[in-house]
Amino acid sequence: MPATAALASVLLKRWGIRAASPVGVGPLNPERCRFAGRAATMRYLPLREDLEKRFSTVNPEAPSFDAFDTVQPGQVVVIEAEARADAGILGGIMAARLVAQGAAGVVCDAAMRDVSELRALGLPVFCRGAAPGSSSASLMLVEQGRPVALGGCTVMPDDWVVGDEDGVVVCPAALWDQALVAVAEREAMEAAILPRIRAGTPLRGLYPPATPGPG
């Protein structure tokens, strides 16, 4: 799994991708925050009374069931939910379902509930924080498998999503293999430079090394 810092640098320098990391989300459990997988996207909208029955979680035909039940092993669930701080998008039951399906992690721009249960499950979760209220009181899950936006970052279905102690980085699927090679090259370069830095070599002319611009 590539380090997010190296991946973000590679995406910027090689391809000029600046908005690769969602702003405003952090790990629910810093000790379990590492993951990498393809994005399974979901989107919530503010609840509207005339649509409530259609999207209600008590309606067996609601799209929320397919959204969660079709998550595949190794996928990262990426949820756009209006960046709500007062709505717990996942609770213990929903998170347990994702663990049973083999989800690699969750990234959401809103809050979570049942935080102690989520931490005990060991599922890596990046979100806005904790909230006791249910999302069903103010939001409705309307679609899955479509582009979403979290914290200024666009995520396409099947993009690669990586998380660690530094945060979350989204890599376009088409660039993933090239990005992995570039990250390995960058890490090898830094490993070669570090002993010289520790020995007292000045930074100027050594780090950062001269590299071509994006393109």
N, C-alpha and C positions, 0 to 999 in steps of 0.2 A: 504494500500500500504506500503510495507516495505521500510525503509530508505536504500538508496544505501550503505551507510557506513557499516551498520550492515549486509546487505546482502553480500557485498564483503568480510567481515570478516568471515562470516559463510561459504561461498564457499571455502575460503582458508583453514580454520581450520578443517572443516569437510571432505572436499573432495580434498583438495590440488589444487584447481583451482586458478591459479595465474592471467592469462590473461582474466579477466572477464569484464574489463572496457576499452572501446576504448580510445586511446590516441589521443589528438589533436582536439577534438570536444568540443564545449561549447554551452550554451543556447543562442539562438537568442534573447530571452526575458527572463531575469532572474526571472521576476515576474510570468511567465507562463511556468514553466519548469518541473512540476510534472506530471508523467504519469506511467502507468504500463499496459502491454498488450503483446500478443503474436506477434512474429515477422512475418511480411510479407516482404520477401526479394526481392531486385532488384539489378541488376548488370549492370553497364555501362563499355564499353571499348572505347579506343581511336578510333575516326572515321577513317575508311578506305574507300578510294574513290570507290573501286569496290563493296562495300557493302552499300554505302550511300542510294541508292534508297530503298533497302529492309528495312532498319531500320529508314528511314526518318520519322519524325513526320507528314509529309503530305501524307504518304502512309497509307491508312485506314487498311491495313493488318499488319502494324508494331506491334511488340510485346509490345510496350509501352502502347497501348490502353488497352489490357488485364491486363497488370501489374497494372495499376492504377484503372481501373474499377472494378477489382475483390477484391479490399481491403475491408475487412469486418469490421463492427462496433467493436470498441475496440482493433483493431490491431495496432501495432506500425510499421510504414513503415521504413525499414532499408535498406539504399542504399549505395552500394559500387560504388564509382565513381572516382577511380584513385587519390583520395585525391587532386583534382584539386582546386586551389585557384582562378582560373580565369574563372570558369564556374558556372553560377547560375543554379543549378539542378532544383529547384522548383521556380516558380514565383507565382503571385497572383492567376491566374486562376487555375493552378494545385493544389495549396494549398486549394483553395476554394472547389474544387472537393473532396479532401480528407476530409475536414470538413463536407461536405454534406453526405459523406459515414460513418461518425462517427469514423474516425481514432483517436486513442488515442494520437499519437505523431509521430514525424519523427526523425530519427537519420541518419546522412549522413556524410561521411568523406570529402565531398567537400563543396563548397559554395552555398549560396542561393541568389536569386535576388528579387526585389520588397519587400525589407525587411519591409518597413513601412506597406505594405498591409498584409504581413504575421503576423506581430505583432498585427495588428488590428483584425485579424481573431481569435486570441487567441489559435491557434494551437501550442502546445509545439514543438519546433524544436531545436535539437542539431546539429550543423554543424561546418564547419571550419571557417565561416565568411560570408561576403557579397561580391558579384561580380555582375557588371552590365551585363556582357556578357551571352548569352544564351548557355546552354550546347550543343545544337544541332550543334553549330559551330565546336565543337571539340570532342564530345562524342556521343556514340550511346547506347541506352538501348537494351541489347541483350537477357536478360533472367530474369525470376522471379522464385520464389519458390525454389531456390537452395542455398547452403551454400555461405556465403559472408564473407569477411574479412575487418574490419575497425580498423585502428589504432592498429594493433597487436592483435585484438580480433576476434575470429571466431564466427559467428552467424549462427545457423541452423534455417531453417523455423520452426516456432512454438515455438522456445525458448521464454522464458519470458524476456522482456526488461523493465527495470525500470529506471526512470529518476527523479532527483530532484536537489537541489542546489549544491550538491557535484559532480554531474556528472551522468554517465550512467553505469549501471551494467547489464550484460547478465547472466541469470540463465538457465541452461539446463532444458528443459521441464520436463524430468523425475525426476528432483530433486526439483521442485518447491514446492510441498506440504511439503516435509520434511524441505526445507529451510525456509518456512514460520513459521513452528513450532520452528525451531532453532533460528530464528530472534526474535520471541516473548520471548523465554527463555532468550536470550541475553539481550534484552531490560529490562526484569524484573530484571535480575541480576544487570544491571547498575543502575536501579532506586533504588535498595536496597543499593547499594554502595555509591551513590552520597551524601546522607545526612551525611555519615561518613566522606567523603572527605571534605565536607563543614564545618564539625565540627573540622577539623584539623588532622584527622587520616593520618599517612604517607602512601604513596603508597605501600611501600615494603610489600609483603605478602597479599596485599588487591587487587591491580589492576595493571596489568591484572591478573585475577585469573588463577591458574594452570589448564590447560585443556589438554586432550590427543591430540596427533598429528592427522594429516589427516588420514582418513580411516574409 
